[in-house]
Amino acid sequence: MFNGFERAVAGRYLFSRRGDRFTSAIAIFSFLGIMLGVATLIIVMSVMGGFRQELLGRILGLNGHLGVYAAERGNLREFDDIAQRIRTVPGVVAATPIVEGQVLLTSEGGGASGGLARGIRPEDLRARPIIAGNIRAGSLDDFAGDDAIAIGTRLALRMGLNVGDRLTLVSPQGRATVIGTIPRLRAYRIVALFEVGMNEYDSSYVFLPLEAAQVYFQTGREAATQVEVFVADPTRVRAANRDIRAAVRQPVRILDWQDANSSFFAAVQVERNVMFLILTLIIIVAAFNIISSLIMLVKDKGRDIAVLRTMGATRGAVMRIFLMCGAFIGLVGTALGFTLGVLFCLNIEAIRQFIQRLSGTELFSPEVYFLTRLPAVLNWNEVIQVVALAMALSLLATIYPSWRAARTDPVEMLRNE
């Protein structure tokens, strides 16, 4: 498409501008704008995608994909029979009875915090990788009986607790007496500290053996709050909902993760789309800079174009020369931006730690962003879209200046020479 003559002239215009520093500066800024725009867009989209994936993985790893509740307000009776029927549904991985309730957590040192106490059978808790695979102290082997409790590391740190200490649970549903309602209190021995990597869970969730939770929340041995269901494909919970209703054969309420977290994940998706549009403007501005630099280059090289035309260069050849100049800026800037963005994403946590040590400030607070590490997941389809967008805008930006150069009239340009 481009012959040697056209490549030689384009290269001379790009790299030999001793007397045209202003035009060169605009071209350099255009190149940097394309590079930084592509890199920033790749990094931000990867972080947003990683943020969603990490949150989704932790939410669905600790909470079931679906929750089966009693049809009327109250506890779920015959939960073992219901769980057994649910396990026969194709695609169901696990069905776990749960007793849960809001409590006030207090320690002997005077610390207090709101939390969610969940009762679960020891074998079911040990079967959850997100808990069993992230024990930081103690052991789930001791998670049994009516005196055991497992808590998150951030809750333990905030309240100054460790394995072997006692944590008191205060239930808002107290015991009615002649002098009023007395809150229900019970102290439990901490047997394990877990860290799932999500601040909300590590700082407010505590786990009790199922029978201990039934005694504490006074549900009785024959009742549970819900049956948590895990399915093989979380994206098909709607179909699983219908199959579970058919298998249970009694009125129940079923709440899936999409309904429970719909507003949260919708907000993340909207933010992701808005960030894409905003950061695309960086690439568009850089593309306009390419137009400006090429127009100035055409104006500066008007006499050179006229001489080339009188020596036999066609309009097509002149147009291809300036197309090559603009395309070089855009394509090389895109390639370097792609490389920079991918390398940054692959090493983003190390870079964050380095900047934190250098500046002495926390860049990614778990209390604000819910996660303890900065996630980045490269979606290669999105990366290809970003690269294609940058290349297309760069090439489109070169068309008008190149067409204008090709339309230069050598007679008019050389009339006064």
PyMOL commands that set and color helices and strands:
alter all, ss='L'
color gray80, all
select helices_A, chain A and resi 4-15+21-62+79-87+122-126+129-132+140-142+153-159+199-204+210-217+234-248+257-260+262-300+302-310+315-346+348-359+366-369+380-406+410-414
alter helices_A, ss='H'
color red, helices_A
select strands_A, chain A and resi 66-70+76-77+92-107+112-120+135-138+148-152+166-177+180-194+205-209+223-224+226-231+252-256
alter strands_A, ss='S'
color yellow, strands_A
deselect
rebuild
show_as cartoon
